[in-house]
Amino acid sequence: MQEQGTRVKVEEVSCGSGDPITVLRFSGDITSASQTAVLGNYQGLGTTTRKILLDFSKVEYLNSSGIALVIQMMIAASKQGQVIQTFGLTPHFQKVFTMVGITKYTKLHPDEKSACAAFG
């Protein structure tokens, strides 16, 4: 299997509350080679970003090194007082994210609409 690389599209959406919410839309593979894509895009958001949605719906492969990068990003966001909601994970990765403790930093949602609603 050839690695697809990680692509990240950064968008701003409004989820009804009027407050801007930044969305990181991941696609392809998330592995150890994804550090710049995952952490670089997160760090590029700046400290004024308060609400972040993570969209994993187009991720094709995610290994333990990729999960470690996601955890690093979530720890950094928590230290900055940022709130993260996550959606688009397969049932398998919902279970994995729960087992490794990612749910300490984010809630997992089935779709973008419910993730947006969780910001209140």
N, C-alpha and C positions, 0 to 999 in steps of 0.2 A: 504494500500500500504506500503510495507516494504522499508525503505530507503536503497539505494544501496551504499551509501558512495561515496566519491570522489576519483577518481584516476587521477594522473597527470603523464604524460610521458614527460620528458624534452629531446628535441632533438636540434641539430644544423643542419641547412640547408643552402644551398647557392642558392640564387634566381637569379643567373645570373650576379649580380654585383660583385660577388667574396667575398663580405663582409659576414662574418658569421651572421646568423640570428638565434636567439634562439626561439624555438617553445615550448609553454606550451600546451600540448594536454590534455584537460580535458575530463573525462568520468564519467558516473554515475550521482549522484545527487550533486548539490551545494546548501548547506544550512548553517545554523549557525554552524553545526558540521564540516564544511569544512575549518575552519580557518588555521589549520596546512597545509592542502593540498594546499590551494590557496596562503596564505601569506607566509607560510614556504618555498614553492618551489620558489616563486618569490624572497624572501630574499636570498635564496641560490644561486641565479644567480651571485651575486657580482656586483660591481659598474662598471666593465669594459664592461658589456653587454650594447650595445647601441640600438639594434633593437630587438623587441620582437613581435612574432606572437602569438595570442591567438586563439586556435582551440576549438570551442564549438560544433563541429559536432556530437560528441558522448555523449553529455550531455542529460540525459533523464528528469531531473527535476531541476528547478532553482527557488528558492523562493526569497522573498524580503531580507531576511538575507544573502542569497548567493550573491545577486546583491550588497548589501552593502560591502561585502568582495571584490568583483571585483572592485568596486569604490575605496576602500581603496588602493588596489594594483595599480590602475591607477594613483591615486594622488601621491603615493610614486614614481612611475616611472617618472611622470612629473617633480617632484622636483629633480630627478637625471638626468634630461635631456635625458631620454630614450624615444624612439618612439615606440608606440604600434599600430599594425594593428590587426583587429579582423575579424574572418570569422567563418562560420558554424552555425550561429544562425538561428533558425526557423523564419519565418516572424513575428510571434507573439512577439518573444523576440527582434527582430530588432526594432519593434515598442516600446516595453517597454524600451530598452536601450536608444532610442532616447528621449522618454518622461522624463526619469529620468536624462538626461544630460550627459550620458556616452560619447556621441559623441563629447563632449568638449575635451576628452582625447584620443579618438581613432576613426578611420573611420571603418565602417562596410562594409564587402565585402562578396560576395556570395560564394567565394571559395579561396583555398590557392594560386592559381596562381595569381589572381587579387590582393590579399592582399600582396603578395611578390612584385608584380610590383609597388605597391604604395610606396615602399621604394625608388624607383628611381635608 
